[in-house]
């Protein structure tokens, strides 16, 4: 499977998870599309550094060859899929009241023990 195919499948899968499985519908929200350019900009910067300096190289046979700045289009698609999937899971877990332990702001177990023991 080429990187192009994998990137396209990633986008399709992330959109299906967002719309049909988790039903978070982020891709239908204006706020998602209004804030995505921020992520996109930083993706272009980091990708430009990595690919522009030949730290990361792509097999020309695995990509279609279209680039934005130095980033292969496939990287931008793959990045979109990663961001959408991550945010969809985050929103879905938040709706269910699931959060990590300790909850944000509570600190670690070590800090709690130190406070209890006067340390």
Order of alpha helices (4+ residues) and beta strands (2+ residues): alpha-alpha-beta-beta-alpha-alpha
